[in-house]
Each structure stands twice: as structure tokens, then as C-alpha cells.
Amino acid sequence: MKDFIFYFKIGWSHIMGLDATDHLFFIAVLAIIYTIADWKKVLVLVTAFTIGHALTLFMGAMNLFRINSALVEFAIPCTILITALSNLILQKEKKRNLMLQYTLALGFGLVHGLGYANYIRMMLSSDQNMVWGLFSFNVGLEAGQLIVVLMVLSVVWVASALHSNAHKYLVRLVSMAVLGFSLLMAIERFPFWHHA
């Protein structure tokens, strides 16, 4: 149980920590187009992201492959940028195209998992029960993500109660803010700026 709590806390801090803004913004921009009435859809969406995240974490921790970390760090803000951009372009159609949403969440989860694979590989290398550690980490991550989603849906609910068009404006505001943030992050992390 002590191991579960230890890795759960690491998974939790992976999204709730001060250095987890990219992950936090991704979940927020993913959930902002939904309302509390859509909670089941959002739950599946976030779980699809966690599954993708867990797959690359597991493969990375098992040392099945390695990908250039600079490319991964660049790809992460690109996934956030694409999600924010699709919110702005496909705002009306997005809720209806759930299969595309789930596929993107799974695929982007794979990318985000790569960003943490090296760290988790080193952490679990001395741990005999690697699978249990990864499971505990992902439970903590999922719990943190669900709290973020609940907060986002609560803000949407309150805003919609105050004004009938508030949700539409909130989607645009959050998506544009996250788009700007992710664009700056992508430019900063562009892997070809610096030559070795």
C-alpha cells in the first residue's frame, strides 16, 4: 500500500504540480467544449488520453524504445495547439464527432506519455514491481485529471447559468489563451533552433 500511495502521489503531481502546466492546459482545453450533462463523454475522453499515456509510459519504462527527448518536448505543445485550434475551428461540430475526439485523445496521450517515460524509467529501474508502480502512477494521474475536468465543467455550468451564450465565449477565450501559450511553448522548444 505504501508503494501505491508513493506512485499515486507522483501521478497526481504530474498534472497538479506547478511544473505541469502543459498537461493541465491540455486537459482544460480538451474538456472546455463540454457541459456537466456530457460528463460520461468527457470521462471516456480523459480515460482514452490516460490509456495512451499509460501505453507509452509502460513501453518507455520497459525500455522497449527511446525517442529523442527534444522532439517529444516539442510535440507536446503541438498537441495542445492542435486541440485548442480545433476548438476554435470546429466548435459546433466537435461534440458530434466523438470518435475523432477519442482517437485524438488516445494519440495525444501517447505523445504526452513519451514526455515522462525517461523519468519514470529511472525511477522504476530499481523497483521490482514495475507494473504496480506504473498502475499506481496512472491511477493518480487519472484522479488528478478528473479533478481538473470537474473544475472546468463547474466553471462552464456557473458561466452558463449567468448568461446563455457564456459557454460559447468561454470556449473561445480558453482556447485562444491556451493556443497562445502552446504556440510560445512550441517555438521555445523547437528542436532545430539549437545546433549541437
N, C-alpha and C positions, 0 to 999 in steps of 0.2 A: 504493500500500500504506500510505503514511503517513496518508492520509485515512481509510482503512478502520480503522486502529488508533485514530485520534483519535475517530471517531464510535462505534466499538465500545466504547471506554472510557466514553464518555458514557452509552451504553445500559446498560452493566454497572453504572455507579454509580447509574443511575436506580432500580435495585432493591437494590443492595448498599450504597448510601451511607447515612450516618447520618440524612439527611433523607427517606429512602424508606420509613419505617415503614408508611405506609398500603398501599403496593404490596406490601411484604414480608408484612404480615399477611394481605392478600387471598390471595396465593399459598399461604401456610401453611394458612389455613382452607379453601381450595379443595382442597388435597391431603390434609389430615389424615384424611379418611374412607377413604383407600385404603391398601393394603399394597404391599410390593415386588412381589408377584405381579401387581398391577394396573398395573405401570409403563407398559404400552402405552396403557392408557386415560388415565392421567394425562398422558402425553406429548401425546396428541391434545387433551386438555382445555386444557393450558397453551398449546399451539400455537393453538387456537381463540381463546384470550384474546389472544395476540400478534397474530393476524390482525386482530381487532377493533381493537386498539391501533394497529396499523400503518395501517389504513384511515383512522382519524380524524387520525392524525399527518400522513399524506400530504395529506389534504384540507385540514387546517389550515395546513400548510406551504405548500401551493399557493394559499392564501388563497381557497379555494372557499366558505368560510363562516366565520362567527365567532359564538360563543355566549358569553353573559355569564359571565365567569370565576367570579363568586361562586356562580352556580347550579351550575357544573361542580364547584367545590371542595366544595360541599355534597353533590352527587350521588355523589362518590367514596366517602365513608364510608358512604353509604346502600347502595351495592353490597356493601360489606364486611359491613354489618349484616345484610342480606338473606341473604347466603351463610352467615354464622355461625348465623343463626336457622333457616335451612333444615336445617343440620347437626343442630340440636337437635330439630327437629320431625319431620324425615323421615330420621332416622339409618338405619333399617332398609331403607327403600325407595330411598334415594338412589343407591346403586350400580347398582340395576337400571334406573333411569330415566336412562340415559346421554344420550339425545337432548336431554332437557331441560337436563341439565348442560352439554352442548356449546353449546346455544343461549344459555344464561345467560352462559357464559364469553365467548362472542363478543360478546354485547350489552354486558356489563360492561367488556369490553376497549375497546369504542367509547367508553364514558364515561371510562375511565382515560386513553385516548389524548388526549381533549379537554383534560385537565388539563395536558398537556405541549406541546400544539400551539402556544401562543403563544411559548413559549421556543424551541422548535425552529424556528419560523418566522423569528424574529430571527436565530438562529444560522446558518441556511442561506440567508438572504436574499442574502448576498454570495458564496455558493458556487455556482459554475456547474453543478456536478454534484450537484444536489439529490437525485435519485433514489438515487445511490450513497451519499450521506450518510445518507439515511433507511434504506436497506438495511443499512448497517453498524451504525447505531444499533439496529435491530431484532434483528440477529444478537447484538449484545452484550446486549440485553435478554433475549432467549430463553436465552442461555447462563447469565446470572445466575439466571433463573427456574428453570432445570433444576437448578442447584446447590442452590437453596433447596428444591426438591421432593425432591431426593436426600437432603438433610439431614432433612427431615420424615419421609420413608419409612424412613430409617435409625433414627430415634428410635422410630417405630412398631414396627419389626422388633425392636429391642432390648427395648422395653417388653413386647411380646407374648411374647418368649422368657422373660421373667421371671415373667409372670402371664397366664393365659389370657383374663382379662377386661380386661386393661390397655388395649387399643386402644379399647374402648367408653368407658372412663373418660377416656382421653386426648382423644378426640373431644369429649366434654362439657367437659372442663377448658379445652382450647384454644379451643373455640367460645364458651364463656361469657366467657373473658378477652378475646377479640377482639371479641365483642359489646359488652362494656362499653367497650372502647377506642373502637370505631367510633361508639357512641352518644354518648359525650362529644365526639368529634370532630365529629359531625353537629350537635350542639347548639351547639358553639363556632362552627361555620361556617354556621349557619342564616342565609340571606341576608336575612331580613326583620327581624332584630334591630336592625340599624343603619339609620338613615334618612340619606339623603344630604342 
